[in-house]
Amino acid sequence: MKLASFDIEIATPIPENCKDWRTLGPLGISCAAIALSDTSDIKIWQNPTRLTQQEAKNLVHYMRDLENKGHTIITWNGCQFDFAILANESNLLKDCARLALNHVDLMMLVTFQK
């Protein structure tokens, strides 16, 4: 099984007293990374301010290509966070929804076990 671990970091700081980060959007993406189980390379997207919409689209296209090549995408809380932010930033809502539906969210697995 070929795995692709995916994570993003947002560009906007979340205030300590914030109860719902979704009310602050758009949050932007400062960096994203994908590590593959079949290589030691880590693919990184970063921008000193925030990823542009085209950079976010490139990230989505890269993940779609990974899926097409047989990789399973893995996240921690990706359904709730990473793919929601990426969909907003890339404006590729359907593509991000499809990626989210086809990936493994380890936090969701833990939640379902509890």
FENMOJO-V53196 format. One record per backbone hydrogen bond with DSSP energy under -0.5 kcal/mol. NH is the residue of the N-H (numbers start at 1). CO is the residue of the C=O. E is the energy in kcal/mol with one decimal. If there is no record, write none. Layout:
{{NH | CO | E} {NH | CO | E}}
This chain:
{{2 | 70 | -0.6} {3 | 1 | -0.5} {4 | 72 | -2.5} {5 | 35 | -2.8} {6 | 74 | -2.8} {7 | 33 | -1.9} {9 | 31 | -2.5} {11 | 27 | -0.7} {11 | 28 | -1.2} {12 | 27 | -1.1} {15 | 13 | -0.6} {18 | 15 | -1.7} {23 | 20 | -1.9} {24 | 21 | -1.8} {25 | 22 | -0.6} {30 | 9 | -2.2} {31 | 9 | -1.3} {32 | 45 | -2.5} {33 | 7 | -2.4} {34 | 43 | -2.3} {35 | 5 | -2.1} {36 | 41 | -1.0} {37 | 3 | -2.6} {39 | 36 | -0.9} {43 | 34 | -2.5} {45 | 32 | -2.7} {47 | 30 | -1.8} {51 | 29 | -3.3} {56 | 52 | -2.3} {57 | 53 | -2.3} {58 | 54 | -2.5} {59 | 55 | -1.7} {60 | 56 | -2.0} {61 | 57 | -2.7} {62 | 58 | -2.3} {63 | 59 | -2.2} {64 | 60 | -2.3} {65 | 61 | -2.3} {66 | 62 | -2.2} {67 | 63 | -2.4} {68 | 64 | -2.4} {69 | 65 | -1.4} {70 | 67 | -2.0} {71 | 66 | -2.5} {72 | 2 | -2.9} {73 | 71 | -0.5} {74 | 4 | -2.8} {75 | 104 | -2.3} {77 | 75 | -0.5} {81 | 77 | -2.1} {82 | 77 | -0.6} {83 | 78 | -2.4} {84 | 78 | -0.5} {85 | 81 | -2.6} {86 | 82 | -2.6} {87 | 83 | -2.4} {88 | 84 | -1.7} {89 | 85 | -2.6} {90 | 86 | -2.5} {91 | 87 | -1.7} {96 | 92 | -2.5} {97 | 93 | -2.4} {98 | 94 | -2.3} {99 | 95 | -2.4} {100 | 96 | -2.6} {101 | 97 | -2.5} {102 | 98 | -1.6} {103 | 99 | -0.5} {103 | 100 | -0.9} {104 | 73 | -2.9} {105 | 103 | -0.6} {106 | 75 | -2.7} {106 | 104 | -0.8} {109 | 105 | -1.8} {110 | 106 | -1.9} {111 | 107 | -2.7} {112 | 108 | -2.6} {113 | 109 | -1.7} {114 | 110 | -1.7}}
